[in-house]
Amino acid sequence: MQGCLGVLNAGSSSIKFAIYGAGDDLPLRLRGQIEAIGVAPKLKVSDAAGRTLAEQGWKANELDHAAATLQILRTCQELLGGARVTAIGHRVVHGGTRFAAPLRVEPGVVDALGALVSLAPLHQPHNLAPIRVIADAAPHIAQVACFDTAFYFSQPWVAQAFAIPRAFSEAGVRRYGFHGLSYEFVSSRLRAVAPELAGGRVVIAHLGNGASLCAVLDGRSVASTMGFTAADGLMMGTRCGAIDPGVLLYLMDEQGMDARAIEDLIYHRSGLLGVSGISSDMRTLRASVDASAAEAIALFVNRIVREIGSMAAALGGVDALVFTAGIGENDPMTRASVMTGCAWLGLEPDAARNEAGAGRISAERSRVSAWVIPTDEERMIAQHTFDTLHAFETGAGE
């Protein structure tokens, strides 16, 4: 593959991006994001060493997702000098039951992915917007879609099915799972940092504003806390996680809430924010002396520990627990509380290692080891994009 390879990870109010040099090692050239789209858009770009290369801001109405995508392309081309971006990989949250692996975006693919918007209404439209913009403005750039749901196709049927009439299951109502690109990357890194565990029973805890657990056996997913949507499972920054469906019926019947009001509640007004009434940010809650902040953190940890038990059951035991993502990588207090709650598994934390927050954080004598492995979804997308296009160019992907 010639030229540089880009990655776009579009969210509801931001677009993260990275540029890699082509080649087997995919050297990072640039990384950045445009955040606060629709409010006060701001661009920041850094080099591989973290040095700021460019910054720019706009007024609220000056930059939407389409304009932001084009601005990212222009800025990166300027910073790359003579090098050209010839391919871009995208994170696409939902691949439905059809898309089980990354694929080159050809005519008809975007329409097929657009038909899945109802399965991920808060994510899919934003994932697809940059693909459409680039296809129109720069059709010479090859594009690859990489799916968060693809990692879970290895799960057995019983891990995917709901106990509902089969007609609904056949229509696509099933457990999908998300954060798959993160789990895939962390699993690959585990093979490098602890190869003796790569074929074992591992629970990975992706703990950030979005949070989930994944049970991995020999590098393949066997269970996940997330299900039909990214609102299921663990308590999150603003999402409630698993909730009795009877509560939703009660809110409809007794509180007069319609579908959109319930959607807003479970996605945007619950979780750490809803319980604390203060913030969805763990750092803010840690700094607060308010009892509701401590209660929100305690509930967050409680849900994680309980669901680790569920993942352990799916695996038939646990050899290692891995923490990743914003909270998992940067909050030793949450890690310590979770590990203490998992003492029944034979997990013994090492306080000094946990405070340092890198590599192994459990005691050498611990029957179950614990680790901190930073995730890098953009690099995982870059690798998939490179491999997919290489296979396409050589005919192996036909």
C-alpha positions in Angstrom: 0.0 0.0 0.0 1.3 3.4 -1.0 1.2 6.7 1.0 -0.1 7.2 4.6 -3.0 5.5 6.3 -5.6 7.5 8.3 -8.0 6.4 11.0 -11.2 8.3 11.9 -13.2 7.5 15.1 -16.3 9.6 15.0 -18.6 10.2 18.0 -21.6 12.4 18.7 -19.6 15.5 19.3 -16.0 14.7 18.4 -13.9 13.0 15.8 -10.6 11.4 16.9 -8.1 10.7 14.2 -4.6 9.3 13.6 -2.2 9.0 10.7 0.2 6.1 10.3 3.0 5.5 7.8 2.4 2.6 5.5 4.4 -0.5 6.2 4.2 -3.6 8.4 5.0 -1.6 11.6 2.6 1.2 10.9 4.6 4.0 12.5 2.4 6.7 14.1 2.8 10.1 12.4 0.0 12.3 13.8 -2.8 12.0 16.3 -5.5 14.4 17.3 -9.2 15.2 17.5 -11.8 17.8 16.9 -14.0 18.0 20.0 -17.1 19.9 21.0 -18.6 19.8 17.5 -21.8 21.9 17.6 -20.8 23.7 20.8 -17.3 25.2 20.5 -15.3 23.1 18.1 -11.6 22.8 18.7 -8.9 21.0 16.8 -5.7 19.8 18.3 -3.0 17.7 16.5 0.1 16.2 18.0 3.0 14.2 16.7 4.1 10.7 17.8 6.0 12.2 20.7 3.0 14.2 22.0 4.2 17.6 20.8 1.4 19.9 19.7 1.6 20.7 15.9 -1.6 22.5 15.3 -4.5 24.0 17.2 -7.6 25.8 16.0 -11.1 26.8 17.2 -14.4 27.7 15.6 -17.7 29.2 16.6 -20.6 26.7 17.3 -22.3 27.0 13.9 -19.1 27.0 11.8 -18.3 23.3 11.9 -20.5 20.2 11.7 -19.3 16.6 11.3 -19.0 16.9 7.6 -16.9 20.1 7.7 -14.9 18.7 10.6 -14.0 15.7 8.5 -12.8 17.8 5.6 -10.8 20.1 8.0 -9.0 17.0 9.4 -8.1 15.9 5.9 -6.8 19.3 5.0 -4.8 19.8 8.2 -3.2 16.3 8.1 -2.2 16.8 4.4 -0.5 20.1 5.3 1.3 18.6 8.3 2.5 15.5 6.3 4.3 17.7 3.7 4.6 15.7 0.5 3.1 12.4 1.9 -0.4 11.6 0.9 -3.2 9.9 2.7 -4.3 7.1 0.4 -6.5 5.1 2.7 -8.7 5.7 5.8 -10.1 3.2 8.3 -13.2 3.9 10.3 -14.6 2.6 13.5 -18.2 1.5 12.9 -20.0 0.5 16.1 -22.5 -1.9 14.5 -22.1 -4.5 11.8 -25.3 -6.3 12.5 -25.4 -10.1 11.8 -23.9 -9.6 8.3 -20.5 -7.9 8.8 -18.2 -10.2 10.7 -14.9 -8.7 9.6 -13.4 -5.4 8.4 -14.2 -4.7 4.8 -13.4 -2.2 2.0 -16.2 0.3 1.5 -17.7 -0.3 -1.9 -21.0 1.0 -3.4 -23.9 -0.4 -1.4 -21.9 -1.0 1.8 -22.8 2.4 3.4 -26.5 1.9 2.6 -26.3 -1.6 4.2 -24.7 -0.1 7.3 -27.2 2.8 7.3 -30.0 0.2 7.6 -28.5 -0.7 11.1 -29.0 2.8 12.5 -32.0 1.6 14.5 -29.7 -0.8 16.3 -27.2 1.9 17.4 -29.0 5.2 16.9 -26.6 7.3 19.0 -23.4 5.9 17.3 -24.0 4.6 13.8 -25.0 7.9 12.1 -21.9 9.6 13.3 -19.7 6.7 12.3 -21.1 6.8 8.8 -21.0 10.5 8.2 -17.3 10.8 7.6 -17.4 7.8 5.2 -20.0 9.5 3.1 -18.1 12.9 3.1 -14.9 11.3 2.0 -16.6 9.2 -0.7 -18.0 12.4 -2.2 -15.0 14.8 -1.7 -12.1 12.4 -2.1 -13.2 9.2 -3.9 -9.6 8.3 -4.7 -9.0 7.5 -0.9 -9.8 3.9 -0.2 -11.9 3.4 2.9 -12.3 0.4 5.3 -15.0 -0.1 7.9 -14.0 -1.9 11.1 -16.7 -3.1 13.4 -17.0 -3.1 17.2 -19.4 -6.0 17.0 -17.2 -8.3 14.8 -15.1 -9.5 17.8 -18.2 -11.3 19.2 -19.1 -13.5 16.3 -17.1 -16.3 17.9 -19.5 -16.4 20.9 -21.7 -19.5 21.1 -25.4 -19.1 20.4 -26.4 -19.3 24.1 -24.2 -16.2 24.8 -26.0 -14.2 22.0 -29.6 -15.2 22.4 -32.4 -13.5 24.4 -35.2 -15.7 25.9 -37.8 -14.2 23.5 -39.8 -15.6 20.6 -37.5 -16.7 17.8 -39.1 -14.4 15.3 -37.6 -11.4 17.1 -34.2 -13.1 17.3 -34.3 -13.9 13.6 -35.1 -10.2 13.0 -31.8 -9.2 14.7 -32.8 -8.8 18.4 -29.8 -10.5 20.1 -26.7 -9.8 22.1 -24.1 -8.2 20.0 -21.5 -6.7 22.3 -19.4 -3.6 21.8 -15.9 -2.2 22.5 -14.8 -5.1 20.4 -11.9 -3.2 18.7 -10.5 -2.3 22.2 -10.8 -5.9 23.4 -9.1 -7.2 20.2 -6.2 -4.8 20.7 -5.7 -5.6 24.4 -5.9 -9.3 23.6 -3.1 -8.9 21.0 -1.0 -6.9 23.5 -1.5 -9.6 26.2 0.1 -12.1 23.8 3.2 -9.8 23.8 3.4 -8.9 27.5 2.3 -12.2 29.1 2.3 -14.9 26.4 1.7 -17.6 29.0 -1.8 -16.1 29.5 -2.7 -15.6 25.8 -4.3 -19.0 25.5 -6.0 -18.8 28.9 -9.1 -17.5 30.5 -9.0 -13.8 30.7 -11.5 -11.1 31.8 -10.9 -7.7 30.3 -12.4 -4.7 31.9 -12.8 -1.7 29.5 -13.6 1.0 32.1 -14.2 4.5 30.7 -17.2 6.7 30.1 -18.5 3.7 28.4 -17.8 0.5 30.4 -18.0 -3.2 29.8 -16.4 -6.6 30.5 -15.4 -9.3 28.0 -14.6 -12.9 28.8 -11.9 -14.1 26.4 -10.7 -17.7 26.0 -7.6 -18.3 23.8 -8.0 -14.7 22.4 -11.7 -15.2 21.4 -14.7 -13.7 23.1 -17.1 -16.1 24.8 -19.3 -13.6 26.7 -19.7 -9.8 27.2 -21.7 -7.6 29.6 -23.0 -5.4 26.7 -25.9 -6.8 24.7 -28.3 -5.5 22.1 -27.2 -1.9 22.7 -24.2 -0.2 24.3 -26.4 0.8 27.3 -26.5 -2.7 28.7 -24.3 -4.3 31.4 -22.1 -2.2 33.7 -23.0 1.2 35.1 -21.2 3.9 33.1 -20.5 7.6 33.0 -24.0 8.6 31.9 -25.5 5.2 31.0 -27.4 3.1 33.5 -26.3 -0.4 32.4 -28.5 -3.4 33.1 -31.9 -2.5 34.4 -35.1 -4.4 35.0 -37.3 -3.9 31.9 -40.2 -3.5 34.3 -38.7 -0.2 35.5 -39.0 1.1 31.9 -42.6 0.0 31.8 -43.2 1.7 35.1 -41.7 4.9 33.8 -43.9 4.8 30.8 -47.1 4.0 32.7 -46.6 6.0 35.9 -44.3 8.8 34.9 -45.6 9.4 31.4 -42.3 9.0 29.7 -42.2 8.1 26.0 -39.5 6.3 24.1 -37.3 9.3 23.5 -37.5 10.4 27.2 -36.5 6.9 28.3 -33.6 6.9 25.8 -32.4 10.2 27.1 -32.6 8.8 30.7 -30.7 5.6 30.2 -28.0 7.0 27.9 -27.5 10.6 29.1 -28.8 11.1 32.6 -27.9 7.9 34.5 -24.7 6.1 35.6 -22.2 8.0 37.6 -23.8 11.3 36.7 -27.3 10.2 37.6 -26.4 8.6 40.9 -24.0 11.3 42.1 -25.9 14.3 40.8 -22.5 15.8 40.3 -20.5 14.5 37.3 -19.9 11.6 35.0 -16.1 12.1 35.4 -14.5 9.7 37.9 -11.8 12.3 38.6 -14.4 14.9 39.7 -16.1 12.3 41.9 -12.9 11.2 43.6 -12.2 14.9 44.5 -15.7 15.4 45.9 -16.5 15.2 49.6 -20.2 14.7 48.8 -21.6 11.3 50.1 -23.4 10.8 46.8 -20.1 10.8 44.9 -18.8 8.0 47.1 -22.0 6.1 46.7 -21.9 6.4 42.9 -18.3 5.0 42.9 -19.3 2.2 45.3 -22.2 1.2 43.0 -19.9 1.4 39.9 -17.4 -1.0 41.6 -20.1 -3.3 42.9 -21.5 -3.8 39.4 -18.1 -4.6 38.0 -17.3 -7.1 40.7 -20.6 -8.9 40.3 -20.3 -9.1 36.6 -16.7 -10.4 36.8 -18.4 -13.3 38.6 -20.6 -13.8 35.6 -17.6 -13.7 33.2 -15.8 -16.2 35.4 -18.7 -18.5 35.1 -18.8 -18.3 31.3 -15.0 -19.1 31.3 -15.1 -21.8 33.8 -12.6 -19.9 35.9 -10.2 -17.0 35.5 -6.5 -16.9 34.9 -6.1 -13.1 34.5 -8.0 -9.8 34.9 -6.9 -6.9 32.6 -7.9 -3.3 33.2 -8.0 -0.8 30.2 -9.5 2.5 29.0 -9.7 5.8 30.8 -10.7 4.7 34.4 -9.1 1.3 34.1 -5.7 2.7 33.0 -5.6 5.8 35.3 -7.6 5.2 38.5 -5.7 3.0 40.9 -8.4 3.3 43.6 -11.0 1.7 41.3 -8.6 -1.0 40.4 -7.8 -1.7 44.0 -11.5 -1.9 45.0 -12.3 -4.2 42.1 -9.3 -6.5 42.9 -10.3 -6.6 46.6 -13.8 -7.6 45.6 -12.3 -10.4 43.5 -10.3 -11.9 46.4 -12.6 -15.0 46.2 -11.0 -15.7 42.8 -7.6 -15.9 44.4 -6.6 -12.4 43.2 -4.1 -10.7 45.5 -3.2 -7.1 44.5 0.2 -5.6 44.9 -0.4 -2.0 46.2 2.9 -0.5 44.9 2.5 -2.0 41.4 -1.1 -0.9 41.3 -0.2 2.6 42.2 2.4 2.7 39.5 -0.3 1.4 37.1 1.7 -0.4 34.5 2.0 -4.1 33.6 1.3 -6.6 36.2 -0.4 -5.1 39.3 -1.0 -8.3 41.3 1.3 -10.1 43.8 3.6 -12.8 42.4 1.9 -15.4 44.6 -1.6 -14.4 43.3 -3.5 -17.3 41.8 -5.2 -14.9 39.4 -2.9 -12.2 37.9 -4.1 -8.7 37.3 -2.7 -6.3 34.6 -3.0 -2.8 33.2 -2.8 -2.7 29.4 -3.5 0.6 27.6 -5.9 0.2 24.7 -5.4 1.7 21.3 -8.5 1.4 19.1 -7.0 3.6 16.4 -4.0 1.3 16.0 -6.2 -1.7 15.8 -8.3 0.0 13.1 -5.1 0.9 11.2 -3.9 -2.7 11.3 -7.2 -3.9 10.0 -7.2 -1.3 7.3 -3.7 -2.2 6.2 -4.4 -5.9 6.2 -7.8 -5.5 4.4 -6.4 -3.4 1.6 -3.3 -5.6 1.2 -5.5 -8.6 0.8 -7.6 -6.7 -1.7 -4.6 -5.5 -3.7 -3.1 -9.0 -3.8 -6.4 -10.7 -4.6 -6.4 -12.6 -1.3 -9.5 -10.7 -0.2 -11.6 -11.5 -3.3 
